């Protein structure tokens, strides 16, 4: 399923790039919105392929053991999650501002971005009960696949809608 997810990210990156080209001709924040989504989804796709979050988690675990604060790691985890959540909130607000006025395509891309942000926060938390939820299944599919692929799909669908709208404007 990892390769399917990476392919989904690649498809969404391509769709966002096309929407950026179509909307960029009109100027304004819409082109920048799609450009930032292109870069962000490319980074998430590379991360998915290289599994950088596992490396970060393992490095943090080794550091905590080596420095003797492994017993208090939950405080660091909560601080890390708070920092990721704050950065995500600032990013979402900036993206909201760029997306305004909201087209149907940018609305669906925003919904997808919210799904992906929720997924990233859940994965970053690395708490056992969250990991257990993400590994559980619904209709034979793991929740982590459902959340991540739904977010990717919504962003790609939004990009396709804005690409079609922008293409009509330039034709």
Backbone as a printed PyTorch tensor [residue, N CA C, xyz], in Angstrom:
tensor([[[  0.8250,  -1.1960,   0.0000],
         [  0.0000,   0.0000,   0.0000],
         [  0.8700,   1.2620,   0.0000]],

        [[  2.1040,   1.1360,   0.4630],
         [  3.0140,   2.2810,   0.4690],
         [  3.2550,   2.8390,  -0.9240]],

        [[  3.4540,   1.9310,  -1.8860],
         [  3.6870,   2.3790,  -3.2560],
         [  2.4530,   3.0400,  -3.8480]],

        [[  1.2780,   2.5480,  -3.5090],
         [  0.0380,   3.1650,  -3.9820],
         [ -0.0790,   4.5790,  -3.4160]],

        [[  0.2870,   4.7400,  -2.1490],
         [  0.2340,   6.0620,  -1.5210],
         [  1.2290,   7.0080,  -2.1670]],

        [[  2.4410,   6.5340,  -2.4320],
         [  3.4450,   7.3740,  -3.1030],
         [  2.9560,   7.7600,  -4.4960]],

        [[  2.3460,   6.8070,  -5.2040],
         [  1.7800,   7.1220,  -6.5280],
         [  0.6600,   8.1460,  -6.3980]],

        [[ -0.1510,   8.0390,  -5.3400],
         [ -1.1990,   9.0280,  -5.0900],
         [ -0.6160,  10.4120,  -4.8580]],

        [[  0.4550,  10.4800,  -4.0780],
         [  1.1220,  11.7710,  -3.8730],
         [  1.6510,  12.3230,  -5.1980]],

        [[  2.2600,  11.4730,  -6.0160],
         [  2.7890,  11.9290,  -7.3050],
         [  1.6640,  12.4560,  -8.1940]],

        [[  0.5470,  11.7540,  -8.2230],
         [ -0.6010,  12.2070,  -9.0200],
         [ -1.1210,  13.5490,  -8.4970]],

        [[ -1.2170,  13.6890,  -7.1760],
         [ -1.7040,  14.9470,  -6.5870],
         [ -0.7240,  16.0890,  -6.8440]],

        [[  0.5740,  15.8190,  -6.7880],
         [  1.5740,  16.8450,  -7.0980],
         [  1.3980,  17.3180,  -8.5340]],

        [[  1.2430,  16.3730,  -9.4530],
         [  1.0410,  16.7260, -10.8580],
         [ -0.2360,  17.5480, -11.0200]],

        [[ -1.3240,  17.1400, -10.3580],
         [ -2.6020,  17.8640, -10.4630],
         [ -2.4690,  19.2760,  -9.8980]],

        [[ -1.7930,  19.4220,  -8.7620],
         [ -1.6000,  20.7600,  -8.1720],
         [ -0.7380,  21.6340,  -9.0750]],

        [[  0.2740,  21.0540,  -9.6780],
         [  1.1320,  21.8110, -10.5970],
         [  0.3260,  22.2840, -11.8000]],

        [[ -0.5520,  21.4280, -12.3190],
         [ -1.4020,  21.8240, -13.4470],
         [ -2.3740,  22.9300, -13.0390]],

        [[ -2.9500,  22.7980, -11.8530],
         [ -3.8710,  23.8400, -11.3610],
         [ -3.1150,  25.1430, -11.1690]],

        [[ -1.8910,  25.0680, -10.7030],
         [ -1.0730,  26.2720, -10.5100],
         [ -0.8210,  26.9600, -11.8480]],

        [[ -0.5160,  26.1690, -12.8560],
         [ -0.2860,  26.7510, -14.1850],
         [ -1.5450,  27.3960, -14.7190]],

        [[ -2.6950,  26.7430, -14.5430],
         [ -3.9640,  27.2760, -15.0500],
         [ -4.3980,  28.5020, -14.2550]],

        [[ -4.2490,  28.4720, -12.9290],
         [ -4.6730,  29.5850, -12.0840],
         [ -3.6300,  30.6920, -12.0330]],

        [[ -2.3740,  30.3460, -12.2790],
         [ -1.3030,  31.3390, -12.2250],
         [ -1.4600,  32.4300, -13.2620]],

        [[ -2.0880,  32.0860, -14.3790],
         [ -2.2970,  33.0830, -15.4300],
         [ -3.2240,  34.1920, -14.9570]],

        [[ -4.1310,  33.8450, -14.0370],
         [ -5.0700,  34.8370, -13.5210],
         [ -4.4300,  35.7110, -12.4460]],

        [[ -3.2560,  35.3020, -11.9280],
         [ -2.5860,  36.0700, -10.8710],
         [ -3.2360,  35.8580,  -9.5200]],

        [[ -2.7600,  36.5540,  -8.5100],
         [ -3.3460,  36.4670,  -7.1750],
         [ -2.8500,  35.2810,  -6.3890]],

        [[ -3.5560,  35.0280,  -5.2810],
         [ -3.1360,  33.9960,  -4.3490],
         [ -3.4170,  32.5810,  -4.7870]],

        [[ -4.3460,  32.3740,  -5.7460],
         [ -4.6970,  31.0160,  -6.1550],
         [ -3.4860,  30.2730,  -6.7020]],

        [[ -2.7030,  30.9270,  -7.5300],
         [ -1.5030,  30.2790,  -8.0680],
         [ -0.5130,  29.9270,  -6.9660]],

        [[ -0.3400,  30.8390,  -6.0090],
         [  0.5580,  30.5600,  -4.8860],
         [  0.0170,  29.4310,  -4.0190]],

        [[ -1.2940,  29.3820,  -3.8180],
         [ -1.9280,  28.2940,  -3.0700],
         [ -1.5480,  26.9530,  -3.6770]],

        [[ -1.7160,  26.8380,  -4.9920],
         [ -1.4210,  25.5720,  -5.6560],
         [  0.0730,  25.2790,  -5.6660]],

        [[  0.8910,  26.3130,  -5.7690],
         [  2.3440,  26.1100,  -5.7480],
         [  2.7880,  25.5620,  -4.3960]],

        [[  2.2740,  26.1240,  -3.2970],
         [  2.6250,  25.6280,  -1.9650],
         [  2.1190,  24.2050,  -1.7390]],

        [[  0.9150,  23.9110,  -2.2380],
         [  0.4200,  22.5360,  -2.1310],
         [  1.2850,  21.5780,  -2.9400]],

        [[  1.7370,  22.0070,  -4.1120],
         [  2.6300,  21.1720,  -4.9220],
         [  3.8770,  20.8230,  -4.1260]],

        [[  4.5120,  21.8310,  -3.5380],
         [  5.7370,  21.6030,  -2.7700],
         [  5.4750,  20.7470,  -1.5280]],

        [[  4.3870,  21.0510,  -0.8110],
         [  4.0710,  20.3090,   0.4050],
         [  3.7730,  18.8430,   0.1380]],

        [[  2.9920,  18.5700,  -0.9010],
         [  2.6730,  17.1850,  -1.2330],
         [  3.8970,  16.4360,  -1.7470]],

        [[  4.7650,  17.1320,  -2.4740],
         [  6.0180,  16.4940,  -2.9180],
         [  6.8530,  16.0970,  -1.7020]],

        [[  6.9360,  16.9830,  -0.7090],
         [  7.6950,  16.6660,   0.5100],
         [  7.0730,  15.4870,   1.2520]],

        [[  5.7330,  15.4480,   1.3440],
         [  5.0740,  14.3240,   2.0100],
         [  5.2880,  13.0160,   1.2430]],

        [[  5.3020,  13.0880,  -0.0750],
         [  5.5550,  11.8950,  -0.8790],
         [  6.9700,  11.3690,  -0.6930]],

        [[  7.9460,  12.2740,  -0.6630],
         [  9.3410,  11.8670,  -0.4090],
         [  9.4440,  11.2640,   0.9910]],

        [[  8.7980,  11.9050,   1.9670],
         [  8.8020,  11.3790,   3.3240],
         [  8.1830,   9.9810,   3.3760]],

        [[  7.0980,   9.7840,   2.6430],
         [  6.4360,   8.4800,   2.6260],
         [  7.3720,   7.4170,   2.0740]],

        [[  8.0900,   7.7580,   1.0170],
         [  8.9880,   6.7990,   0.3900],
         [ 10.2050,   6.5020,   1.2720]],

        [[ 10.7880,   7.5380,   1.8770],
         [ 12.0050,   7.3610,   2.6720],
         [ 11.7310,   7.0170,   4.1290]],

        [[ 10.4680,   7.1490,   4.5850],
         [ 10.0750,   6.8330,   5.9600],
         [ 10.8960,   7.6510,   6.9670]],

        [[ 10.9650,   8.9500,   6.7290],
         [ 11.7770,   9.8280,   7.5700],
         [ 11.2390,   9.9570,   8.9900]],

        [[  9.9180,   9.8120,   9.1840],
         [  9.3670,   9.9370,  10.5330],
         [  9.8420,   8.7890,  11.4230]],

        [[ 10.0460,   7.6000,  10.8520],
         [ 10.5630,   6.4830,  11.6440],
         [ 11.9970,   6.7660,  12.0610]],

        [[ 12.7920,   7.3130,  11.1570],
         [ 14.1630,   7.6910,  11.4920],
         [ 14.1740,   8.7430,  12.5990]],

        [[ 13.2950,   9.7540,  12.4830],
         [ 13.2230,  10.8030,  13.4940],
         [ 12.8150,  10.2280,  14.8550]],

        [[ 11.8260,   9.3280,  14.8700],
         [ 11.3710,   8.7080,  16.1080],
         [ 12.4930,   7.8840,  16.7410]],

        [[ 13.1700,   7.0780,  15.9350],
         [ 14.2520,   6.2430,  16.4600],
         [ 15.4190,   7.0830,  16.9670]],

        [[ 15.7550,   8.1400,  16.2510],
         [ 16.8300,   9.0370,  16.6960],
         [ 16.4640,   9.6950,  18.0240]],

        [[ 15.2160,  10.1360,  18.1490],
         [ 14.7540,  10.7340,  19.4040],
         [ 14.7940,   9.7370,  20.5520]],

        [[ 14.3960,   8.5050,  20.2840],
         [ 14.4150,   7.4530,  21.3060],
         [ 15.8480,   7.1930,  21.7720]],

        [[ 16.7770,   7.0840,  20.8210],
         [ 18.1810,   6.8560,  21.1810],
         [ 18.7460,   8.0270,  21.9770]],

        [[ 18.3950,   9.2390,  21.5820],
         [ 18.8510,  10.4330,  22.2980],
         [ 18.2960,  10.4510,  23.7290]],

        [[ 17.0280,  10.0930,  23.8710],
         [ 16.4050,  10.0730,  25.2030],
         [ 17.0770,   9.0500,  26.1070]],

        [[ 17.3950,   7.8760,  25.5620],
         [ 18.1030,   6.8640,  26.3620],
         [ 19.5040,   7.3440,  26.7230]],

        [[ 20.2220,   7.8840,  25.7310],
         [ 21.6060,   8.3100,  25.9580],
         [ 21.7040,   9.4460,  26.9700]],

        [[ 20.7290,  10.3480,  26.9770],
         [ 20.7750,  11.4990,  27.8780],
         [ 20.0000,  11.2690,  29.1720]],

        [[ 19.3690,  10.0890,  29.3050],
         [ 18.7300,   9.7180,  30.5530],
         [ 17.3540,  10.3260,  30.8190]],

        [[ 16.6440,  10.8020,  29.8280],
         [ 15.3080,  11.3800,  30.0490],
         [ 14.2070,  10.5790,  29.3560]],

        [[ 14.4890,   9.3170,  29.0710],
         [ 13.5010,   8.4750,  28.4030],
         [ 12.2250,   8.3460,  29.2280]],

        [[ 12.3440,   8.3230,  30.5480],
         [ 11.1670,   8.2270,  31.4180],
         [ 10.2480,   9.4260,  31.3100]],

        [[ 10.7750,  10.5690,  30.9200],
         [  9.9780,  11.7860,  30.7610],
         [  9.7150,  12.1170,  29.2900]],

        [[  9.8030,  11.1300,  28.4350],
         [  9.6660,  11.3740,  26.9940],
         [  8.2970,  11.9050,  26.6010]],

        [[  7.2660,  11.6200,  27.4040],
         [  5.9180,  12.0800,  27.0710],
         [  5.8260,  13.6080,  27.0720]],

        [[  6.5940,  14.2550,  27.9330],
         [  6.6070,  15.7250,  27.9480],
         [  7.1750,  16.2430,  26.6190]],

        [[  8.2410,  15.6100,  26.1550],
         [  8.8500,  16.0100,  24.8800],
         [  7.8980,  15.6990,  23.7300]],

        [[  7.2300,  14.5440,  23.7790],
         [  6.2670,  14.1930,  22.7250],
         [  5.1470,  15.2250,  22.6460]],

        [[  4.6250,  15.6140,  23.7890],
         [  3.5380,  16.5970,  23.8120],
         [  4.0270,  17.9450,  23.2820]],

        [[  5.2290,  18.3440,  23.6710],
         [  5.8020,  19.5870,  23.1420],
         [  5.9920,  19.5250,  21.6370]],

        [[  6.4630,  18.3780,  21.1490],
         [  6.6630,  18.2070,  19.7150],
         [  5.3330,  18.2770,  18.9730]],

        [[  4.3280,  17.5850,  19.4980],
         [  3.0030,  17.6130,  18.8710],
         [  2.4350,  19.0270,  18.8800]],

        [[  2.6190,  19.7430,  19.9890],
         [  2.1320,  21.1330,  20.0710],
         [  2.8270,  21.9990,  19.0290]],

        [[  4.1310,  21.8180,  18.8520],
         [  4.8700,  22.6000,  17.8540],
         [  4.3990,  22.2690,  16.4370]],

        [[  4.1910,  20.9770,  16.1550],
         [  3.7030,  20.5750,  14.8250],
         [  2.2900,  21.1160,  14.5980]],

        [[  1.4440,  21.0470,  15.6400],
         [  0.0700,  21.5560,  15.5200],
         [  0.0650,  23.0660,  15.2990]],

        [[  0.9150,  23.7910,  16.0180],
         [  0.9870,  25.2470,  15.8470],
         [  1.4730,  25.6030,  14.4450]],

        [[  2.5080,  24.9190,  13.9860],
         [  3.0080,  25.1680,  12.6300],
         [  1.9350,  24.8270,  11.6030]],

        [[  1.2020,  23.7300,  11.8360],
         [  0.1180,  23.3510,  10.9330],
         [ -1.0000,  24.3770,  10.9140]],

        [[ -1.3560,  24.8950,  12.0900],
         [ -2.4250,  25.9020,  12.1580],
         [ -2.0200,  27.1750,  11.4310]],

        [[ -0.7820,  27.6020,  11.6250],
         [ -0.2830,  28.7950,  10.9270],
         [ -0.2810,  28.5450,   9.4150]],

        [[  0.1530,  27.3520,   9.0240],
         [  0.1590,  27.0040,   7.6030],
         [ -1.2340,  26.9700,   7.0030]],

        [[ -2.1960,  26.4030,   7.7470],
         [ -3.5750,  26.3440,   7.2500],
         [ -4.1480,  27.7450,   7.1190]],

        [[ -3.8880,  28.6030,   8.0910],
         [ -4.3780,  29.9850,   7.9980],
         [ -3.7780,  30.7080,   6.7950]],

        [[ -2.4880,  30.5120,   6.5690],
         [ -1.8380,  31.1340,   5.4030],
         [ -2.4310,  30.5840,   4.1030]],

        [[ -2.6510,  29.2720,   4.0630],
         [ -3.2320,  28.6770,   2.8640],
         [ -4.6710,  29.1700,   2.6620]],

        [[ -5.4240,  29.3110,   3.7450],
         [ -6.8020,  29.8160,   3.6600],
         [ -6.7970,  31.2090,   3.0500]],

        [[ -5.8650,  32.0330,   3.4960],
         [ -5.7740,  33.4010,   2.9730],
         [ -5.4370,  33.3910,   1.4810]],

        [[ -4.5170,  32.5260,   1.0900],
         [ -4.1600,  32.4340,  -0.3300],
         [ -5.3100,  31.8920,  -1.1740]],

        [[ -6.1050,  30.9960,  -0.5960],
         [ -7.1880,  30.3490,  -1.3410],
         [ -8.3910,  31.2610,  -1.5330]],

        [[ -8.4650,  32.3440,  -0.7660],
         [ -9.6350,  33.2190,  -0.8170],
         [ -9.5940,  34.0940,  -2.0480]],

        [[-10.6400,  34.3200,  -2.8000],
         [-11.9760,  33.7750,  -2.5930],
         [-11.9850,  32.2820,  -2.9170]],

        [[-12.7600,  31.5590,  -2.1440],
         [-12.7580,  30.1070,  -2.1860],
         [-13.5290,  29.5900,  -3.3990]],

        [[-12.8200,  28.8680,  -4.2450],
         [-13.4740,  28.1720,  -5.3600],
         [-13.8150,  26.7640,  -4.8760]],

        [[-14.6720,  26.0540,  -5.6080],
         [-14.9420,  24.6610,  -5.2050],
         [-13.6690,  23.8120,  -5.1760]],

        [[-12.7820,  24.0380,  -6.1230],
         [-11.5340,  23.2760,  -6.1500],
         [-10.6640,  23.5510,  -4.9360]],

        [[-10.5050,  24.8100,  -4.5910],
         [ -9.6860,  25.1420,  -3.4240],
         [-10.3640,  24.6890,  -2.1320]],

        [[-11.7140,  24.6800,  -2.1060],
         [-12.4250,  24.1450,  -0.9380],
         [-12.0650,  22.6750,  -0.7300]],

        [[-12.1760,  21.8610,  -1.7970],
         [-11.8850,  20.4340,  -1.6570],
         [-10.4120,  20.1820,  -1.3670]],

        [[ -9.5440,  20.9980,  -1.9240],
         [ -8.1240,  20.8690,  -1.5960],
         [ -7.8970,  21.1840,  -0.1150]],

        [[ -8.6260,  22.1800,   0.4070],
         [ -8.5270,  22.5060,   1.8320],
         [ -9.0250,  21.3730,   2.7120]],

        [[-10.0980,  20.7090,   2.3010],
         [-10.5940,  19.5390,   3.0360],
         [ -9.5180,  18.4400,   3.0420]],

        [[ -8.9250,  18.2050,   1.8780],
         [ -7.8500,  17.2120,   1.7910],
         [ -6.6540,  17.5840,   2.6350]],

        [[ -6.3060,  18.8640,   2.6280],
         [ -5.1970,  19.3370,   3.4490],
         [ -5.4920,  19.1170,   4.9340]],

        [[ -6.7400,  19.3340,   5.3480],
         [ -7.1280,  19.0970,   6.7460],
         [ -6.9910,  17.6130,   7.1010]],

        [[ -7.4160,  16.7250,   6.1990],
         [ -7.2510,  15.2860,   6.4260],
         [ -5.7770,  14.9400,   6.5790]],

        [[ -4.9430,  15.4820,   5.6840],
         [ -3.5140,  15.1750,   5.7420],
         [ -2.8720,  15.7380,   7.0050]],

        [[ -3.2800,  16.9300,   7.4080],
         [ -2.7420,  17.5100,   8.6350],
         [ -3.1370,  16.6550,   9.8410]],

        [[ -4.3870,  16.2120,   9.8880],
         [ -4.8260,  15.3360,  10.9830],
         [ -4.0220,  14.0390,  10.9770]],

        [[ -3.8080,  13.4930,   9.8080],
         [ -3.0310,  12.2580,   9.6990],
         [ -1.5940,  12.4740,  10.1790]],

        [[ -0.9690,  13.5520,   9.7420],
         [  0.4140,  13.8360,  10.1520],
         [  0.5040,  14.0190,  11.6590]],

        [[ -0.4560,  14.7320,  12.2420],
         [ -0.4530,  14.9210,  13.6950],
         [ -0.6370,  13.5990,  14.4250]],

        [[ -1.5160,  12.7510,  13.9100],
         [ -1.7220,  11.4510,  14.5450],
         [ -0.4630,  10.5950,  14.4480]],

        [[  0.1770,  10.6070,  13.2980],
         [  1.4160,   9.8280,  13.1270],
         [  2.5420,  10.3890,  13.9880]],

        [[  2.6150,  11.7030,  14.0970],
         [  3.6830,  12.3310,  14.8720],
         [  3.5320,  12.0680,  16.3610]],

        [[  2.3070,  11.8570,  16.8160],
         [  2.0920,  11.6770,  18.2470],
         [  2.7900,  10.4320,  18.7680]],

        [[  2.8240,   9.3720,  17.9800],
         [  3.5160,   8.1410,  18.3320],
         [  3.0690,   7.5740,  19.6760]],

        [[  1.8280,   7.8640,  20.0800],
         [  1.2660,   7.2540,  21.2800],
         [  0.6990,   5.9000,  20.8980]],

        [[  0.7940,   4.9460,  21.7850],
         [  0.4040,   3.5720,  21.4610],
         [ -1.0710,   3.4450,  21.0830]],

        [[ -1.9720,   4.1530,  21.7850],
         [ -3.3960,   4.0240,  21.4510],
         [ -3.7140,   4.6540,  20.0970]],

        [[ -2.9840,   5.7050,  19.7240],
         [ -3.1730,   6.3100,  18.3960],
         [ -2.6410,   5.3620,  17.3260]],

        [[ -1.4680,   4.7850,  17.5730],
         [ -0.9110,   3.8190,  16.6230],
         [ -1.8360,   2.6100,  16.4640]],

        [[ -2.4600,   2.1780,  17.5680],
         [ -3.3900,   1.0540,  17.5000],
         [ -4.6050,   1.4160,  16.6460]],

        [[ -5.1230,   2.6420,  16.7990],
         [ -6.2540,   3.0820,  15.9670],
         [ -5.8600,   3.1090,  14.4970]],

        [[ -4.7130,   3.6900,  14.1770],
         [ -4.2870,   3.7920,  12.7830],
         [ -4.0770,   2.4190,  12.1560]],

        [[ -3.7020,   1.4240,  12.9570],
         [ -3.4840,   0.0670,  12.4520],
         [ -4.7870,  -0.7240,  12.3680]],

        [[ -5.8530,  -0.2540,  13.0480],
         [ -7.1300,  -0.9650,  12.9930],
         [ -7.7610,  -0.7890,  11.6160]],

        [[ -8.7630,  -1.6110,  11.3410],
         [ -9.3310,  -1.6220,   9.9960],
         [-10.8170,  -1.2760,   9.9900]],

        [[-11.2500,  -0.8020,   8.8520],
         [-12.6590,  -0.5890,   8.5430],
         [-12.8420,  -1.0530,   7.0980]],

        [[-13.7700,  -1.9670,   6.8920],
         [-14.0240,  -2.5100,   5.5510],
         [-12.7710,  -3.1360,   4.9380]],

        [[-11.9060,  -3.6920,   5.7900],
         [-10.6890,  -4.3390,   5.3180],
         [ -9.5340,  -3.3920,   5.0150]],

        [[ -9.7170,  -2.1100,   5.2860],
         [ -8.6690,  -1.1170,   5.0360],
         [ -8.2170,  -0.5120,   6.3610]],

        [[ -6.9200,  -0.2920,   6.5000],
         [ -6.3980,   0.3480,   7.7020],
         [ -6.8010,   1.8150,   7.7290]],

        [[ -7.0340,   2.3200,   8.9460],
         [ -7.4290,   3.7170,   9.0830],
         [ -6.3480,   4.6610,   8.5770]],

        [[ -5.0760,   4.3200,   8.7320],
         [ -4.0470,   5.2290,   8.2150],
         [ -4.1160,   5.3370,   6.7030]],

        [[ -4.4650,   4.2560,   6.0040],
         [ -4.6400,   4.3220,   4.5480],
         [ -5.8460,   5.1750,   4.2000]],

        [[ -6.9330,   4.9800,   4.9380],
         [ -8.1680,   5.7190,   4.6640],
         [ -7.9420,   7.2210,   4.8260]],

        [[ -7.3360,   7.6220,   5.9400],
         [ -7.1080,   9.0490,   6.1960],
         [ -6.1650,   9.6680,   5.1660]],

        [[ -5.0310,   9.0190,   4.9630],
         [ -4.0300,   9.6040,   4.0630],
         [ -4.5120,   9.6270,   2.6200]],

        [[ -5.0460,   8.5200,   2.1290],
         [ -5.4960,   8.4870,   0.7330],
         [ -6.7210,   9.3660,   0.4950]],

        [[ -7.5880,   9.5140,   1.5000],
         [ -8.7290,  10.4280,   1.3610],
         [ -8.2390,  11.8640,   1.2230]],

        [[ -7.2580,  12.2360,   2.0350],
         [ -6.7020,  13.5860,   1.9370],
         [ -6.0440,  13.8330,   0.5960]],

        [[ -5.2440,  12.8740,   0.1570],
         [ -4.5740,  13.0060,  -1.1380],
         [ -5.6140,  13.1070,  -2.2570]],

        [[ -6.6270,  12.2570,  -2.1950],
         [ -7.6680,  12.2630,  -3.2300],
         [ -8.4440,  13.5630,  -3.2740]],

        [[ -8.7650,  14.1150,  -2.1010],
         [ -9.5090,  15.3850,  -2.0640],
         [ -8.6720,  16.5260,  -2.6350]],

        [[ -7.3700,  16.5470,  -2.3160],
         [ -6.4980,  17.5930,  -2.8760],
         [ -6.4130,  17.4460,  -4.3930]],

        [[ -6.2120,  16.2150,  -4.8660],
         [ -6.1180,  15.9840,  -6.3180],
         [ -7.4190,  16.3590,  -7.0170]],

        [[ -8.5610,  16.0120,  -6.4240],
         [ -9.8540,  16.3670,  -7.0160],
         [-10.0320,  17.8870,  -7.0600]],

        [[ -9.6550,  18.5590,  -5.9820],
         [ -9.7290,  20.0250,  -5.9560],
         [ -8.8390,  20.6510,  -7.0090]],

        [[ -7.6430,  20.1060,  -7.1570],
         [ -6.7220,  20.6220,  -8.1740],
         [ -7.3040,  20.4250,  -9.5660]],

        [[ -7.9090,  19.2690,  -9.7990],
         [ -8.5170,  19.0130, -11.0980],
         [ -9.6370,  20.0140, -11.3720]],

        [[-10.4720,  20.2980, -10.3410],
         [-11.5620,  21.2700, -10.5180],
         [-11.0160,  22.6620, -10.8660]],

        [[ -9.9850,  23.1110, -10.1510],
         [ -9.4270,  24.4360, -10.4420],
         [ -8.6860,  24.4550, -11.7730]],

        [[ -8.0640,  23.3350, -12.1420],
         [ -7.3990,  23.2660, -13.4370],
         [ -8.4280,  23.4220, -14.5530]],

        [[ -9.5590,  22.7170, -14.4080],
         [-10.6140,  22.8230, -15.4200],
         [-11.1690,  24.2420, -15.4890]],

        [[-11.3840,  24.8650, -14.3230],
         [-11.9110,  26.2300, -14.2970],
         [-10.8960,  27.2070, -14.8920]],

        [[ -9.6370,  27.0510, -14.5620],
         [ -8.6000,  27.9330, -15.0910],
         [ -8.3710,  27.7390, -16.5730]],

        [[ -8.5150,  26.5260, -17.0240],
         [ -8.3610,  26.2260, -18.4410],
         [ -9.4570,  26.8990, -19.2510]],

        [[-10.6620,  26.9290, -18.7080],
         [-11.7700,  27.6010, -19.4170],
         [-11.5210,  29.1130, -19.4910]],

        [[-10.8510,  29.6640, -18.4440],
         [-10.5890,  31.0960, -18.4370],
         [ -9.5580,  31.4900, -19.4840]],

        [[ -8.5890,  30.6070, -19.7440],
         [ -7.5130,  30.9580, -20.6540],
         [ -7.7800,  30.5450, -22.0950]],

        [[ -8.8180,  29.7540, -22.3290],
         [ -9.1170,  29.2770, -23.6990],
         [ -9.8990,  30.3120, -24.4710]]])
